[in-house]
Amino acid sequence: MTAPVRLILTLHNHQPIGNFDGVFEAAYCDSYAPFLELLDEFPDIPVVLHISGSLLEWLTERHPEYIARVRGLVGRGQVELLGGPFYEPILASIPRRDRLGQIAAYKRHLEQTFATRVRGMWVPERVWEQAF
């Protein structure tokens, strides 16, 4: 008998600060919202989701129904949220205190918004330093 294969689906949703509103809206309509609708149809498929702080702020203002839907998926245990620095800076390029501040601020924001514990983080642009 072979061992089961384990797969972790991790999705990263991001729009940079200052991006055009139409770009945010197109990404929402073409990708972010349809994915949650599809995920709702398959409650046995768990995923890990990272939503950047800049995108989360836009979604909160423009599409609160998306926030409510993510909250529901988190509540039923289908979605685990990843934290990270609030505004997606390249961590290696900012001072340590700012790295820690951005990570802590976004963790608090996610935990308050979605009533969940954040246990991991997305590293922007996959830039890693041993000192982290």
Helices and strands as residue ranges (DSSP letters): E 10-13, H 21-27, I 28-32, H 33-41, E 47-51, H 53-62, H 64-75, E 79-82, G 91-93, H 96-114, G 124-126
